[in-house]
């Protein structure tokens, strides 16, 4: 509905990124420009849990300069959460509570910043509020380093994480090959079902300092073949090889390799996949008798704001700002999508809306035709896709030689 008057609620969900707060800045700065429609601007503490617990911050109390610094501040400034709403048909408890809080604070605009599960949350809340006759414009703001959201060409957060992966692989290449003795380096990158982030290591290959082998979850992974691939590279390169694997590599039966190498699970009951590089390293060392160094990027790749892409930061901010503008136009139950345009050989990006249901609980994987060399490399099409997303630098100002990140007062909202 257009011309709704009431408060705005913004929440962050899922894994943090280098630019998730840039989207928050886009929402907050744009929303504060429209007091004639947006009477209050709130930031939920730990996403949907903050709404359920009635704990959120009055963003109008923040210093505008600190809101600007959010553009260059990594991780989730409001606190994130991994909380999946049940279907309303199965359990309406959370939905009734959300409606109660929204009515109490006259929330008429709701924005949720996250990945697949977060878009599912947007969709569920939108449908429930509409079914109860409560007018509220709801827009999903995309975010994920996994780059696996459907409906958008790419996701805010991916460009910066890809830049970290490719840059660090170039540095590792120079380090790992400096000695005259053999060394196999196995690097593990995040990505459960989609290999976009692991594929970013091909950008280092493009610059002549990348890994020798790259394995994505889109292609069946065979341990014996892996050992053979490593041996073939070592035979040609004085027992030196760099291999990059996704944490989500699967065998031909679509079972996670990490699943049968680990018995631990995450908060959703999924197999805890991190650490598969260490198991593979032991196998390679035993089979080939060469020194092996496993390296797991783990959390380091998510919030490396010192390597943030300027393109990524600007697009994340644009996505947040656009969400507010669309909501003020009466749009709801949608997600902001980034659309690529190549004009005269130059990369351009515009925003549009897609149904939030299109991104909810679905995953976009790396096209099979972009995976080359018997599943160990990436094509030029991937390079052309990814290079524009990592361009430029956008860093926080320095204070005593260290980054000056945003410092929010986080004044709790009162009713």
C-alpha positions, 0 to 999 in steps of 0.5 A: 500500500502506498502512503502508509504512515508508521514506523520502520523495522530493519533486521539482519540475519544469517552469516555476516559479510563485509558489506551487510552494514552498508545495506543497513546504512542505505535503509537507515539514511534513506528512511530518515529522509521521510519523516512524513511517512516513516515516523520512527526507524528501528533496528532489531537486535539479532534479527527476528529474535529482537522483534519476538523479544521486543528488543530493538534500537531507536536509530533516530538517536544515532549520530549521522556520522556513525550511520555513514561509517556503517558503509565501511564496518563489517559484520552485523552491527545490530547482531544477526541470528539463525532462526527459521520460522515454522509454517504458520499452519504448523505453529502460529505462536511466533506470527501472533507475537510479531503481529502484536509487536508490529501493532504496538509500535505501529510498524508499517515498513519491514526490511529483512537483510539476509540470504535464502532463509531470510527471504523465506522469513520475509515471505512468511511474515508478509503472507501472515500479516496480509491474511490478518488485514494488517497493512505493512510493506515488506521488502527483502534486502539480499545478502550472502557471500555464497552468491546463491540467491535466485532472482539477482545477478549477484549478491551484496557481500559476494564481491568483497569475499571473492576479492579476499579469496582471490587476493589471499590465494595470490599471496599464498601462491608466492609463499607456498612456492618459495622453498626448494622443497615440496609442499602441497597446500590444500585451501578450504573455502566456504560454500555448502551447495554453491561454489561461487566463492571457491570459484573466485580463486580462479581470479588468482589463476587469471593473474598467474598466481592462483591454485593448480586445482579448484573443486566446487560442490557442483561437480562430484568429488572423488578422493582417489581422483583428487589424490591423482590430480594432486600427484599429476601436478606435483610430478610436473612442478617439483612436488608443489601443488595448490588445491582449493576445495569448497567445504561443500564438496560431495561424492557421486552419491551427493553425500558431503565429503565433510559429513562422513569425515565429521560427526558434528552438526550446526544449529540447524542440524546440518553436518558441520562441514568445515575442516575437510581440508585437514582430513584430505591433507592426511590422506594426501600425505599418507598416499604421496609422502609429501609435506601437506599444509591444510588452510581453512579460510573459515570466518576470515573470508566473511568480514575482511573489510580491509579488502572490501570491493568498492563496487560491492559496498556501493551496490549494498548501500544502493540495495538498502536505499532502494528497498525504502524507496520501493516500500514508500511506493507501496511495493511489498512481498518483494526482494531487491535484485541487482541486475547487470547491464553491459553498456559499451563493454562497461559493467553497469548495475541497476536494481529492480524488484522480484517476488521474494518467494523466488529467492526463498529456500532456493539456491543458484549454483555455478553453471556447469558449463563454466566448470572446466578441466574435468572439474578442476577449473573455471572458464573465461565466462566466470572470469568475465562475470566475477571481475567487475564485482571486485573492483575498487577499494572502500575502506574505513578511515584510520584511527591510530593506524587501525580502521575506525568502524561505526560505534552505535549507541544502540538506544533501546526503543521505548513505547 
